[in-house]
Amino acid sequence: MRIGVLGTGNMADALATHWVRAGHRVTVGGRHAHKAERLARRVGGGARSSDLRGAAESGQVVLAALPFGAGTEVARDLRTALEGKVLIDCSNPVGPGFRLLTEGGPSAARQLADAAPRAHVVKAFNLCHEDVWRMRPPVFDGRPLAVPVCGDDASALARVRELVRDVGCDPVAGGGLDGAGLLEATAALFISLWVGEGADAQAIAPPLAYAAGPGHRETGGGTGADS
């Protein structure tokens, strides 16, 4: 698969490294040629460097590894180059005080889709620190990391699920692109727990067998409402 990477930061580095190892052809694009060249050399595996437009034009799939806001601006500038492409959004619109910057409005992924309306935007890879994505593979207590994936186009989702597996993770269906707002809100919550409170965000969810309540597990019924 041909993958264009928009950005030269940590997320671009972590994910592109996995994809090159999986045999994909990666082109790294940045505003500054020397940063794109440096990242392409570090990623290795024949990765090429280019400007942002060149990376967008090169890929069947394009990763927008850019901060919230900057991604929308770049997508708007490159909308013709992104036509028909799968465009992955891994950004988190989280501001000071772990505030969700899109509260009451469209998600970051939806804003990206509005900026490049003929691209197939998929939300993925936004729930973990870049160092988690550097792991080979991200496996915890013997279980591969699960990665929610949201999007409206079936073929785009299939491509992104393949790329999730190439990172060593398990893709999880997150619904249509409207579900991206829930993923972004979850990221804001997790970051506030991890960074703000030093709490284990995993501990707030019961095991799957108890997700609908112990009564549901034992009897196969129950509504979750008090009676």
Secondary structure, DSSP 8 states (H G I E B T S, - for coil): -EEEEE--SHHHHHHHHHHHHTT-EEEEE-SSHHHHHHHHHHH-TT-EEE-HHHHHHH-SEEEE-S-TTHHHHHHHHTTTTTTT-EEEE----EEGGGEETTTTS--HHHHHHHHSTTSEEEE-S-SS-HHHHTSSS-EETTEE-EEEEEES-HHHHHHHHHHHHHTT-EEEE--SGGGHHHHHHHHHHHHIIIIII---GGGGS--GGGTT-HHHHHHS---SS--
